[in-house]
Amino acid sequence: MFRNLGLALKVLRELKGVSQVGLARQAGIGKSQLSKYENGKGVPTLDSLERVLAALGAQPLALFYLVDFLERIEYQESCEVLLMDANFGPGLEQQAFARLIQDVLLLFKSQVERRIRGVV
């Protein structure tokens, strides 16, 4: 489950347009620690994860949706299947998930796929 946590944090940071140094400073953690998280060489404590997400203005739910999305990409599922399989019920969660996926696809599709291939 945490295999793509670092990559998801990196994608969220890049979507926000913040450097590692800037995010680390805002979150009150070291840049090297954030780098370890993003490169999968360390798993953040809940406290650190909460501070990073707060600095990004992201909800934990968005992070875990993105982790799930990245894992599905590894298994070559199409984005259409992802959205049809997203059985999260009606409401804001599904809309937020769809917006997040659209943003990721529009801004980082080729970059994310290239990184996934490098991780696998």
LINUR-V155600 format. One record per helix or strand. SS is the DSSP state (H for helix, E for strand). FROM is the first residue (numbers start at 1). LEN is the number of residues. Records with the same first field share a line. If there is no record, write none. Layout:
SS=FROM-LEN + FROM-LEN
This chain:
H=5-12 + 20-8 + 31-8 + 46-11 + 60-15 + 79-7 + 92-28
